[in-house]
Amino acid sequence: MEELIQPGSIEHLKATAEQTLPYVQYSLEKFWPESLLTAGFILAIILDLFLRKTSHKKLTGYFALLVLAVVTYFSWQQWVPYDAAKPWEGGRIIFPYSQSFGSGPFAPIADGVGGFITAYGMSVVDNFAVFFKLLIAVSAMFIVCMSLFSREVEERGRRNGEYFSLLLAVTLGMFLMPAATDLIMMYIALELVSITSYIMAGFMKDTDRGSEASMKYVLYGAFSSGLMIYGFSILYGLTGTTNLVAMRQILQTGVEGGGINMIALWTGVILSLAGMGYKISAAPFHFWTPDVYEGAPIPVTALLSVASKAAGFGLLMRFLLFGFPVDPKTALPLIDWPIVIAVLAALTMTLGNFAALRQKNMKRMLAYSTIAHAGYMMVGLVAAGAGVMAIGLSRGASDMGIVSILIYLVSYMFMNLGAFYCIMLIANKIGSEEIEDYKGFAKRSPLLAVSLTIFLVSLTGIPLTIGFIGKLYVFTAILDQPKWIWLAVVMVLNSVVSLYYYVRVMQAMFIKQADAQPVGDLAVASDGSLTYSMGSKLFIFAFLVPTIVFGVYFTPIIDFAGQVIRFFTVR
């Protein structure tokens, strides 16, 4: 008689490992972008060890740029283009596992086309995840280029190796956040982004505001992270799983049967939203934003305001749209999280805009501006939550809600990074970020003044700019839901308020007269105007052209975002 293999024995573990080997190999093949970022991070550190001279440390930046370009290519290879013969296709789960690992057959089975069918895994490769990978990778490349032009980074050239290697590490964490389908993976990814961001925010540790920025970021981040992991523990206690899909299935059964403690469920959801709200700078988890944005180097501020915010929204959308069931009769979430997001959206955009009115520092003003923009994007999330019918599979009005957020994120990347780049170039020349010091700047640098004006106009949402397209689609999505008309009104009123503090900057540059300011050893033309390198000017147009062109011809962005929805499910 054949001897039985005892569970937990060496033979049992060996048999389980052999059984899971094909799935691990398959997962690693789908994990190329993240693997390359990991390797790039390690190699950047090693490269820095061999670059002894401070003047050579910049080579790490060029290496990081190369790594990000390769990662962007491999991310694009994961994109599934629309095929009329296959109107709907799900994403592929990677690093799969069964709910009772080791106690029976491993859950995934071959699907006959080179993949595996499973509902449970740590991560997923679908167009939703790939969209965020591409957005984050392109943003990170822009940030590397900005850093190479930054005087703040150049003055601390001895630490450039650590700076660019950390930038690759934070990009890795941001790649993992929107793709995570397990609470544990979500937490690990968010902590990877947070810890590296703490260090990068304190890059200018030799200045008081740099040290203050890092310390406040750590304190607020640790508090928010603690709330989130406690919320996750409550959800695990209620459902017995950390997997979003399994959690959804269990909640669907439990809520319909009356077996779920709704008070505990609401507590877990609200605490979980604290950590995600902190990452996207949503009120009341926004308090770190102004001080960190002001104290960090401008490229790091731009990274936090665009790439980190995009990753946070990807994580939040995956958590809410995948993790919670809907009532099959009403098509509304069984736990009404859209009302929570709606209240937070109204609070976030209102607080951000009104606080920005009083700011005199450009980075602090844009910090509050980015809080307000988080509120606008949350309006799209409210619309998205109106009718999600299955595992990440949306129908009708909710399609527009998800698409509107994706469009807004693309538009926000160009206009916000462009604004921060202009501020960085101005700070490089005049050594100040105060709005008062922008007086008469249009005469000293017409190109920068006009470019910054266009970016600020786009952030306001004026037609013929990409910012208008983003707000238009969010506004259209929420108007499709009569219940949320009041939120649309709040959004319009806040957009009007935002115009005031953006106009203040334009007024200082074009109308007010400049004070006599010593320019020191900076490059000045014979007529007193400030001069810039050709590379700096060309890089301005990398932001300026899309901001204008896509504001007029926006069909490619709409089509691109629309293909995300078609694959926003798991297989």
N, C-alpha and C positions, 0 to 999 in steps of 0.2 A: 504494500500500500504506500502510495506517494506521501512523503512527509509534508505537512502543511506549513506554510511560511507564516510565522507569527508576526502580527502587526507590531511595528516598532523595532524589529530585529534588523541586523545589518543586511540580511538577504532581502528583506522587505523594502528597505530604503534603496538598495541597489536596483531592485526591480522597478521601483517607482521612478528612479532617476532615468533608467533606460527608456521607460515608457514616455517620459516627458521630454526627452531629448529632441525629437522632431519638432515639437511645439516651440522649444527654446530657439532652435535653429531658425525656424520660420519667423519668430518674433524679432530676432536680431537682424534678419534680412530687411525687415520693415523699420528697423531702428537706426538706419544709416545716418540721418542728419544728426541725431542726438549723440551717436557714437563718435562722429567726426568732431563735434563740439567738445566732447570729453577729451579726445586725443589732442585737439588743438589747445585746450586749456593746459594740459600737462606739458605739451611741447613748448608753449609760450613761456612757461616758467623755466624750463630747461634752457631755452634760447636766451632768456634774460641772464642766466648764470654766466654765459660765455661772453656777453656784451659788457665789457668792463667800463668803457668810456661812456660818460653821460650822453654825449652827442650821438652815440650809436643806439641808445635805448629805444629810439623812435622806430627802429626796424621791427620791434615787436608789434607796433601798430600796423605796419604794412603786412606782417604775417597774419595778424588777426583779420585784416581785411580780406586776405586771400582765403583764409579758412571760412569766413562768412560767405564769400562768393561761391565756394564749392558747396557749402551747406545749402545755400539757396537753390543751386542746381539740383541737388539730390531731393530737396523738398518738393521742387516743381515736378520731379519724376513721379511723385506719389499722387499727384493730382489726377482725378478721374474725369476726363472730359465728357460732356453730355453726348449720349448716343440715342437717337430716336428709337432704335431697336431695343434699347434697355432704358426705359423711362425712369426706372428707380433702382438704385443699387446701394446697398449698405456699406458701411465702413468695415474694416477688418480689425478684430480684437487681437492685440498682441500681449504676450506674457499672460496667457490664459491660466485659469485654475478652476477646479471644481469647488463646490461649497463644502464638500466633505473630503478634503484632500487626504489621500492615503488610506481611506477606508473602503475604496471600491474602484471601479474603472475610472480612468481619467476622463473628465467631461467632454472635451472637444473631440470631434470626429472629422475625418477628411470630407471635404465638400465636393471632391472630384475635379476641381479646377485649380488645384495648387494651393488651396487655403484650408481653413478649418472653420467649422460652425461651432460657435460657443456664445453663450450670453454673458459669461463672466471672465473678466480680465482686468489687468491693471491699467491698460491704456488702449486707445483705439486710433487707427489711421483712417480717417475719413476726410472729405473735402473741408469740413468745418475745421478740423485740426490743422490741415495743410494750409488753409487760408491764413490762420494765425501764425503758422510757422513762416510763411512768406512775408507777411506784414512785419513780424518781429525781426526777421533776418535783414530785410531791406532797411528798417529803422536802425538796426544795429550798425549796418554799414555806413549809413549817414552819420551816426554818432561817432564812429571811428574817424571818419573824414573830418568832422567838426573838431574832434580832439586834436588831430594833427595840426589844425589851424589855431587852436586855443592857446592864448598866452598863459592862462592859469595852469594848464597842463604842462606847457613847455617850461615854465619857471620851476617846475618840480620834476624835471627830466630824469633825475636819479631814480624816481619811483615809477617811471613809465612802464616798465616791464610788468610790475604788479598790477598797474592800472588796466592795461589791455588784456592781461590774462583773466582778471576778474570780470571784465566785460564779456569775455567768452563764457565764463561760468554763469553769469546772470542770464545770458541768452539761453543757455541750456535749461535753466530752471523755467524760463518763460516758455520754452518749447513744450515742456512737460505739462504745464498747467492746463491749457485748453484741451489736451488730449486725454487727461486722466479720467478714468471711469471708476475709480476706487477712492474712498475717503483717505486711505493711507497714502496713496500716491499723490493725491491733492495736497495733503499736508506737507509731504516731503518736498514737492515741487515749490510750494509757496515759501517754505522755510529756506530753500536753496536761493530763491530770488531775494528774500528778505535779508538774509545774513550777508550776502555779497553786496547788496545795496547799502547796508549799514556802513560797510567799509568804504565803499566808493563815495558815499555822501560825506565821509570825513577825510577825503583825499587831501583837502587843504587844512590839515590838522595844525599847521603852524599859525593859523588865524583863529581868532576867538569864535567867529561865526561858524567856521568849519567844524570845530570841536563841538560847539553847541548843536549844530545840525545833526551830527552823528549820534550824540547822546540822546537827544529827543527822539530821533528815529528809532533807536534801540528800545527806549522805554515804551513808547506808544506801540511799536511793533510787537514787543514781548507781551504786552497786555492784551492786544487784539488777538494775537496768536493763541494765547492761553484761553481766551473766550471761545475761539473757534474749535480748538481741540476738545474742549469740554462739551461743546455742542455736538461734535462728532461722536463722542463717547455716549451721549444720550441717545443719538440715532442708532448707534450700534446696540445699545441695551434694549431698545424697543424692537429692533428687527433681527438681531443676531447676525448681521452681515455688514461688511464695509463696502460692498459692491453696489454701485448706484442702480444697476438694472435689477439685481436681486432685491434691493431695498424697495424699489418701486413695486415689484411684484408682491412682496410681503405686505406693504402698506395698502395696496389695492385690495387684497383679501381681508386684511385686518380692519380697515376702515369700513368696508361694506358689511362686515360681520359684527361690527361694534366692539372689536377686540383690541383697539389701539387707544392708549391714553392720549387724548388730543392735547391736553395741557402740557404733558411732557414732550409731545411732538412739536408743538409750537415753540417751546423753550429751546429744544435742540436746533430748530431751524433758525430762530432769531440769533442765538449765540453763534451759530455757524456763519451767518451773514455778517457778523461783526468782523471776522478776519478777512472776508472777501471785500467788505465795504471799506476797510482800512486800505486795502491794496488799490482800490479804484478812487480813493479820496472822497468817498461819499460821506455826507454828514450823517450822524455826529462822530464819525471816525476820521475826520479830516484834519484834526488839530495839528498834526505833525507837518502838514504840507507846506505852509508858508515859510516856516523857519528852515526846513530842510531844503526847499527850493532856493532860498536866498543864500544859505551857507555852502551848498555844494557847488562844484565847478559847473559852469553853464552846460557843457555836454552831458554831465550826469543828470542835471535837472531836466534836460530835454529827454533823456532816456526814461526817467521816471514818469514824465508827463505823457509819453506816447507809448513806448513799447511795454512798460510795466503795466500801464493802465489797460492796454489791449489784452495782455495776458490775463489780467484780473477779470475783465469782462468775459473772456473765453471760459475761465474757470467758473464764474458765477452762472453763466448761461448753461453750461454743461450740468452743473449741480441742480439748478432749478428745473430745467426742461427734461432732464433724464431721470432725476431722482424721485419725482413726485407724480403720482397718478392723477388721472382726471376722471370725472364722473361720466360714464358712457352715455348717459341720458342727456346731460346738460352741456357736455364738452368743457366744463369748467374744472379747474383743479380742485381735488377733494380737500386740500389744504389751501386756503385762498391767499397764497403768497403774493399775487399781483397787488393786493391792497397795501401790503407792507412796502413793496417796492415803489408804489405810487406816492405814498406819504414821504418816503425817503427821497424820491426824485424831486418833489416839490420843495422840500426842506433844503436839499443840496443845491439846487440851482438858485434858489432865492438867497440863501446865506452866501454862496460864492459870489454872486453878482453884487449884492449890497456891500459886502466886505471889501470888494475890489474898488469900490468908489473912493475909499479913503486912502488907498495906497499911493506912496510916492516913489517906491522902488519898482522897477520894471519886472524883476523876477518875482517879487511878492505879488504884484498885480496879476501876472500870468499864472501864479500859483492859485489864486482865488478864481481866476478865469477857468483853469482846468478843473477845479471843483464844480463850477457851474456847468461845464461841458459834460462832466460825468452825470450830472442831473439830466441833461438833455438825452443822453444815451439811455439812461434808465427808463425814460419815457417809452422808448422803443421796446425795452424789455417788458414793460407792462402790457403793451400791445401783443407781444409775442406770447405772453402767458394766457391769452384769451382762448386759445383753442388747440392746444397740443394734444393730439389724439392717441399717440402710441409712443413707443420708445424713441424719443427724439424725432418722431415723424409728425410734421405739422401740416395743417390744412387751412386753407382760406386766409382769413385776416392775419393769423399769427405768422404766416409766411412773410408778409410785409413787415411785421415787427422785427423779425430776425434780420431780414435783408437790410432794413433801415439802419440797424446798429452797425452792420458790416460796412455799409456805404459811409456812414459817419466816421468810422475808425480810419478808413482810407483817406478821406478828406482831411481828417484831423491830423494825420501823420504829416502831410505836405504843408499845411498852413501853420501848424504849431512848431514843427521843426524849423520851418523857414523863419518864423518870428524869433525863435531862440537863436538861430544862427546870426540874424541881423543884430540882435542884442549883444551877442558875443563879439562880433566884429567891432561894434561901437565901443564896447568895454575895452577891447584890445587897444583902441586908439585914445580914448579920453579917460580911461581908468575909472569909469563910473557907470552905475546902473540906475542912477536917480533920474526920474523924469525931468526934474528941473534942469539938469545938465544937458538935456536934449534940445534946449532952446536954440533956434536958428540953425539946426543941424542940416536942414535941407540945402542951405547954401554951401556948407562944408563938404557934404557928400550926397548929392542928389540921387544917385543910384540906390544907396542904402535907405534913404528917407522914403523914396517912392516904393521900394520893395517892402519895407516894413509896413507902410500904409496899406498896401494891397493885402498883406497877410492879416492885418488887424481887421480890415474890411471883411475879409473872408471869415474870420472868427466870429464876426458879428452876424454873418449870414446874409449879406447883401447879394442880390442877384448878379449873375455873370461871374461868380466865383464858386469854387468847389465847396466852400462852406455852406452856401445856399442850398446846394443839392443835398448835402447831409441833413440839414434841418428840414428841408422840404419833405423828404421821405419819412423822417421820424414823425413829423406833423401829420402827414397823410395817413400813416399807420394808426396813430392814436385817434384820428377823426373817424376811422372806420368802426370805432367802439363807442357808441353813444354814452355808455356809462362813464367814460373818461373824458368827456368834453371839458370838464373843469380843469383837468391837467393840461390840455391843449392851450387853454386860456392862460394858465400860469406860465407855460413855456413861452408864449408870444410876449407877454408882459416882461418877462425876464430878458428876452432878447432885446427889447427896447431899452431896458436899463443898462445892458452891457454896452450899448452903443456909446453911452456917455463917457465911460472911462477909457474906451479905445480912442474916442475923439480927442480926449485930453492930450494923448501922446502926439496925435497929428497936429494939434494946435501948437504944441511946444516946438515941433520941428519946422512947421511952415509959417506960422504967424508971429510967434514971439521972437524978439531980438536976442541974439546971443550975447552973453557976457564975455568980457575979455578973459580968455582962459589960456594959461601957458600950455604949450603942446610938448615941450621937452624934447626928447630925442626921437619923437615919432615922425613918420614919413609925411611931409607936407609939401604940396605943390607951391609954385611961386605965387599963386593967387590966394594962398591960405587954405585951400581945400585939402581934405585928407585923401591920401592915395592908398590903394590896395593892390595886392598881387593879382595877376590874371587868373590864377587858380581860385582865389577867393571870389572873384566876380563870376566866374563860370559856375561855381558851386551854388551861388545865389539863384542862378537860372534853373538849376536842378530842382529847386522848390517852386520857383516862380512860374515856370512854364506849365507844370501840371495844375497848379492852383487856378490858372486862368483858362487853360485849354479844357480841362475837365469840367470847369464851370459852364462851358458852352456846349461841349460835346461829351456827355457823360454816359453814353450808351455802353462803352466797354466796362465801366465800373459796375453798372447795373447788371449786365450779363454775367460778369465774373462773380458777383455776390449771389446772383440767382442760382448759379450752379452749386453753391454751397448747400442750399436748402435741399436740393434734389438728393443729396447723399448724407443728409443729417440724420442718420439712424445707424444701428449696428447690425452686423450679419454674422 
